[in-house]
């Protein structure tokens, strides 16, 4: 075999070297594209924080005793805290909170409220266990509030209220926009300024206009009571969806709108304050007074009777 000329060997080597460089450059470029650019001082991939869950709820206001519950335990929450779909939230007497679900969706919790949180593909869901919540939706996101086998959802931008009491009654009011209220196989669209209710999951009542004033009629007990009477009955009437308290204690309102409460009496003047809050959050007060007389003076024997006893 004859030897290959030196020039041809040099040319073949250069071609092989160029091919190797091209293959290496291609592999390196593919690796850089799959990994992404490296920023000076950035943590390694394994140490980078995870992206925040899109199903979180931001606490933008918390006043008084507001707690979040998970796995049977409760902890206090404050402004700026983040909650997830695994959390429940409750407010104590005199407390309140506002949760932001997105830039245009908020849920306001009044006092003595307990809810569970959840997310939907198109928005969020709240499980209202008891109490009153105000929902505001200004964007295209959907919001559902479920309570006692009922479902309330916004129809586009809306501001609506849902109240659930311990008797199983759920009341809904649309303050602006429209809210769809569904229960017992019936679904209706509530226009702004109307309200409806459902008892124990029954079909909702036909929409009614929200009254211009808060209804509150009170029948007071007698102004003066004997010393032997240590309590007085206060009865009255309000709309069934009204929250009524007598001297701060709840007075449940029946389906007929009637309520009653028993007020303990001390000797002297007793002030009785009846407060009513309708679905929109408006309040009305009525105040009365009941006087409980003091005990009668002890009987003392007459001087003549004492002389008779002495003899």
VMD Tcl script that draws the C-alpha trace (Angstrom):
set ca {
  {0.00 0.00 0.00}
  {1.26 3.40 -0.91}
  {1.49 6.16 1.78}
  {-1.08 9.03 1.75}
  {0.46 12.39 0.91}
  {1.04 14.61 3.98}
  {-1.23 17.38 2.63}
  {-4.21 15.09 2.42}
  {-3.64 13.88 6.00}
  {-3.55 17.45 7.29}
  {-6.79 18.30 5.44}
  {-8.62 15.24 6.78}
  {-7.54 16.04 10.35}
  {-8.79 19.61 10.07}
  {-12.15 18.44 8.72}
  {-12.55 15.94 11.59}
  {-11.61 18.56 14.17}
  {-14.15 21.04 12.72}
  {-16.92 18.45 12.81}
  {-16.14 17.65 16.43}
  {-16.28 21.33 17.36}
  {-19.66 21.75 15.65}
  {-21.14 18.74 17.47}
  {-19.84 20.01 20.84}
  {-21.23 23.49 20.24}
  {-24.64 22.07 19.39}
  {-24.71 19.94 22.56}
  {-23.65 22.90 24.70}
  {-26.31 25.17 23.15}
  {-29.03 22.57 23.79}
  {-27.99 22.25 27.44}
  {-28.00 26.02 27.96}
  {-31.48 26.34 26.46}
  {-32.86 23.56 28.68}
  {-31.35 24.95 31.87}
  {-31.86 28.68 31.23}
  {-29.53 31.57 31.92}
  {-27.56 31.64 35.13}
  {-27.77 34.83 37.21}
  {-24.83 35.71 39.39}
  {-25.61 35.05 43.03}
  {-28.79 33.04 42.31}
  {-29.34 29.92 44.42}
  {-28.97 26.50 42.83}
  {-32.04 25.07 41.17}
  {-32.83 22.78 44.09}
  {-32.67 25.67 46.57}
  {-34.95 28.11 44.72}
  {-38.28 28.81 46.46}
  {-41.39 27.25 44.97}
  {-43.81 29.44 43.06}
  {-46.75 30.57 45.23}
  {-49.91 28.50 44.84}
  {-52.50 30.27 42.73}
  {-55.15 29.03 45.17}
  {-54.15 31.25 48.08}
  {-56.18 33.86 49.94}
  {-54.61 37.05 51.26}
  {-55.73 38.53 54.59}
  {-55.99 42.27 53.91}
  {-57.84 43.12 57.13}
  {-58.23 41.38 60.49}
  {-59.78 43.17 63.45}
  {-60.23 41.51 66.83}
  {-59.90 37.77 67.39}
  {-59.62 36.16 63.93}
  {-58.29 32.60 63.66}
  {-57.39 30.10 60.96}
  {-57.91 26.38 61.53}
  {-56.25 23.35 60.03}
  {-56.07 19.71 61.18}
  {-58.13 20.45 64.28}
  {-55.96 23.34 65.54}
  {-56.58 27.10 65.49}
  {-54.09 29.96 65.30}
  {-54.43 33.73 65.26}
  {-54.08 35.46 61.88}
  {-53.25 39.07 61.07}
  {-53.08 41.47 58.15}
  {-50.83 40.16 55.38}
  {-51.14 36.46 56.26}
  {-51.74 33.96 53.46}
  {-54.34 31.18 53.68}
  {-54.89 28.14 51.47}
  {-57.80 25.95 50.49}
  {-56.99 23.66 53.45}
  {-57.82 26.40 55.98}
  {-60.95 27.39 57.85}
  {-61.44 30.90 59.24}
  {-63.52 32.11 62.17}
  {-64.18 35.45 63.82}
  {-65.11 36.04 67.45}
  {-67.68 38.48 68.83}
  {-66.81 42.01 67.76}
  {-64.23 40.78 65.23}
  {-64.10 40.89 61.44}
  {-61.84 40.15 58.48}
  {-61.51 40.71 54.73}
  {-59.95 38.05 52.50}
  {-58.75 38.88 49.00}
  {-59.00 36.03 46.52}
  {-57.76 38.00 43.52}
  {-57.37 41.58 42.37}
  {-61.13 41.92 41.97}
  {-62.63 39.45 44.45}
  {-62.99 39.92 48.21}
  {-64.96 38.25 51.00}
  {-65.77 40.20 54.16}
  {-66.46 38.22 57.33}
  {-68.59 39.80 60.06}
  {-68.46 38.77 63.72}
  {-69.17 35.18 64.80}
  {-68.54 33.75 61.32}
  {-66.91 30.46 60.39}
  {-66.03 29.50 56.81}
  {-64.00 26.92 54.91}
  {-61.94 27.91 51.86}
  {-61.66 26.24 48.47}
  {-60.74 27.10 44.88}
  {-62.48 26.38 41.61}
  {-60.98 26.25 38.11}
  {-62.74 29.53 37.31}
  {-62.58 31.20 40.72}
  {-63.12 30.41 44.39}
  {-65.61 28.77 46.73}
  {-66.44 29.46 50.36}
  {-68.19 27.01 52.69}
  {-70.23 29.22 55.04}
  {-70.94 27.28 58.23}
  {-72.65 30.08 60.13}
  {-72.72 33.88 60.21}
  {-72.84 36.58 57.55}
  {-70.40 37.32 54.72}
  {-70.27 40.07 52.10}
  {-68.87 39.11 48.68}
  {-67.52 41.56 46.11}
  {-66.59 40.48 42.58}
  {-65.51 43.24 40.20}
  {-63.76 41.14 37.54}
  {-64.57 38.09 35.47}
  {-63.70 35.58 38.21}
  {-66.43 33.42 39.71}
  {-67.21 33.14 43.42}
  {-69.46 30.54 45.07}
  {-70.72 30.58 48.65}
  {-72.21 27.30 49.82}
  {-74.28 26.94 53.00}
  {-76.81 24.36 54.24}
  {-77.34 22.70 50.86}
  {-77.62 26.03 49.05}
  {-75.34 27.64 46.49}
  {-74.95 31.34 45.72}
  {-72.76 32.62 42.89}
  {-72.17 35.93 41.17}
  {-73.42 36.57 37.66}
  {-70.65 38.85 36.45}
  {-69.53 41.75 38.63}
  {-71.67 41.76 41.77}
  {-71.85 42.67 45.44}
  {-74.00 40.24 47.45}
  {-74.57 39.00 51.01}
  {-75.13 35.49 52.36}
  {-76.24 34.74 55.91}
  {-76.55 31.28 57.48}
  {-78.01 30.75 60.95}
  {-78.02 27.76 63.26}
  {-81.60 26.83 62.35}
  {-80.57 26.01 58.77}
  {-82.01 29.15 57.20}
  {-79.92 30.80 54.48}
  {-80.71 34.34 53.33}
  {-79.21 36.03 50.26}
  {-79.36 39.68 49.17}
  {-77.98 41.27 46.00}
  {-76.67 44.77 46.67}
  {-75.41 45.40 43.13}
  {-75.21 43.27 40.03}
  {-76.90 39.86 40.15}
  {-76.50 36.77 42.32}
  {-77.78 33.31 41.44}
  {-79.32 31.52 44.43}
  {-79.91 27.76 44.12}
  {-81.45 25.26 46.54}
  {-83.85 22.31 46.50}
  {-83.73 21.98 42.71}
  {-84.70 25.62 42.13}
  {-82.42 28.37 40.89}
  {-83.27 32.05 40.65}
  {-81.42 35.20 39.69}
  {-81.58 37.95 42.31}
  {-81.43 41.46 40.85}
  {-79.84 44.32 42.77}
  {-81.92 45.45 45.74}
  {-83.69 42.13 46.32}
  {-83.37 39.22 48.76}
  {-84.51 35.63 49.15}
  {-84.18 32.81 51.68}
  {-84.15 29.03 51.96}
  {-84.96 26.95 55.03}
  {-83.15 23.63 55.50}
  {-82.23 23.35 51.83}
  {-85.78 23.97 50.55}
  {-86.28 25.90 47.28}
  {-85.60 29.61 47.75}
  {-88.48 32.04 48.20}
  {-89.43 34.44 45.44}
  {-87.26 37.58 45.41}
  {-88.51 40.50 47.53}
  {-87.38 44.10 47.53}
  {-85.10 45.05 50.41}
  {-87.10 47.48 52.61}
  {-85.95 51.07 52.72}
  {-85.84 50.96 56.54}
  {-84.85 48.33 59.07}
  {-87.98 46.72 60.50}
  {-88.00 46.49 64.32}
  {-91.11 46.44 66.53}
  {-90.70 45.76 70.26}
  {-93.32 44.96 72.89}
  {-91.85 46.04 76.22}
  {-92.65 44.53 79.60}
  {-94.31 46.64 82.30}
  {-92.20 49.59 83.39}
  {-92.22 48.45 87.02}
  {-91.94 44.96 88.42}
  {-92.32 43.52 91.89}
  {-89.25 42.48 93.82}
  {-90.19 38.82 93.42}
  {-89.88 39.15 89.61}
  {-86.24 38.62 88.68}
  {-86.62 38.57 84.88}
  {-88.69 40.17 82.14}
  {-89.75 38.97 78.69}
  {-89.03 41.12 75.63}
  {-90.80 40.17 72.41}
  {-90.92 41.80 69.01}
  {-90.97 41.44 65.25}
  {-88.38 41.88 62.49}
  {-87.70 40.46 59.06}
  {-86.66 36.79 59.25}
  {-83.26 37.64 57.73}
  {-82.51 40.15 60.52}
  {-79.94 39.58 63.27}
  {-81.48 40.68 66.59}
  {-79.71 41.02 69.93}
  {-81.16 42.00 73.31}
  {-78.56 43.53 75.61}
  {-75.92 41.95 73.38}
  {-77.33 38.40 73.56}
  {-78.68 36.80 70.36}
  {-82.46 36.63 70.02}
  {-83.21 34.19 67.17}
  {-85.82 35.40 64.69}
  {-88.39 32.84 63.57}
  {-89.65 32.27 60.05}
  {-92.61 34.51 60.92}
  {-90.25 37.32 61.96}
  {-91.02 37.10 65.67}
  {-88.37 37.00 68.37}
  {-88.34 36.85 72.16}
  {-85.75 37.14 74.88}
  {-85.60 36.90 78.67}
  {-83.77 39.72 80.44}
  {-82.52 39.28 84.01}
  {-83.50 42.10 86.36}
  {-81.55 43.55 89.23}
  {-83.06 45.78 91.89}
  {-83.51 49.29 90.55}
  {-83.57 50.54 86.96}
  {-82.68 48.08 84.18}
  {-81.93 49.38 80.68}
  {-82.91 47.07 77.83}
  {-81.36 47.64 74.38}
  {-82.69 45.82 71.34}
  {-80.53 45.98 68.19}
  {-81.45 44.77 64.71}
  {-79.13 44.39 61.69}
  {-80.66 43.69 58.30}
  {-79.06 41.88 55.37}
  {-77.38 45.01 54.04}
  {-75.65 45.74 57.37}
  {-77.92 48.62 58.37}
  {-78.81 48.72 62.08}
  {-81.63 50.01 64.23}
  {-81.86 50.27 68.03}
  {-84.76 50.46 70.46}
  {-84.19 51.15 74.15}
  {-86.48 50.74 77.14}
  {-86.25 50.56 80.93}
  {-87.71 48.25 83.55}
  {-87.62 49.03 87.29}
  {-87.54 46.21 89.77}
  {-88.71 47.31 93.19}
  {-86.59 46.58 96.22}
  {-87.58 44.12 98.93}
  {-90.29 45.21 101.36}
  {-89.08 46.49 104.75}
  {-88.92 43.86 107.50}
  {-91.88 43.66 109.82}
  {-91.24 45.07 113.31}
  {-93.51 44.32 116.27}
  {-95.52 47.18 117.80}
  {-94.46 48.39 121.30}
  {-97.72 47.11 122.73}
  {-96.99 43.68 121.35}
  {-93.54 43.76 122.96}
  {-95.14 44.55 126.38}
  {-97.51 41.63 125.98}
  {-94.64 39.30 125.20}
  {-92.65 40.58 128.20}
  {-95.52 39.74 130.58}
}
mol new
graphics top color blue
foreach p $ca { graphics top sphere $p radius 0.5 }
foreach p [lrange $ca 0 end-1] q [lrange $ca 1 end] { graphics top cylinder $p $q radius 0.2 }
display resetview
